[in-house]
Amino acid sequence: MSPDGPADIQDMRIIHSALRRDLERTTIVASDPALLTDTRRQALGEHTAWMMHTLHRHHSGEDAEVWPEMRRRNPAAGALLDRMDADHRQIAEPMDELESVGSRFGAGTADASELLAAVARLKEPLLPHLAREEQEMMPVVAQSMTHREWHALTQRAFVKGKPVKELAMEGHWVLDNAPTRDRDRMVTVLPAVPRWVLLNLMGGPYRRKRETLWAGTPAADLAPLSIDDCR
């Protein structure tokens, strides 16, 4: 891709697809009592809370960096950006609820029905928001800035200040069962040395987490889910 061509905004679709995948994985595993060993229950609760914490930080990056930059560059997108802001406010409460329920589920003080209900309540506003962002907002981004500018913006919004271990965990999570084209898209944005370190030296914690969460369940082979997969 040309650094001075339109922004390649596929990274947002790829990240959203990983989130949709693991919300579905959570539903699959939490719906089957036979799968919920004590160890998996704890891991699933912790993972659900981690996903919500990660999503909170993602939305904070959009609110602080991406949406203000888009308002500056493309005033005509104001109404759509207002909708993005409203979506984030609507999603915040069910996110907080799921993070809390996930923590309690992992600790054994909430049951699976509570976790499943919290996931369903989050999906109701979240899935339409992700679709709107991919189908309406990201094309406007691509029209408004170059790929070089988009890369710099996403580094400020989503990468700057994060510990390397957190970035590695998020990176391997996003790449889990992803198709080759999406894996290539995500890893090639990194310089050669950090890319090698991420792929070869820092995958162990995620692989162990993945094994505890999904091994031996129907969720293990689930690929990232597109908008169409969730209709």
Beta strands, then each sheet from edge to edge (+ up, - down):
end
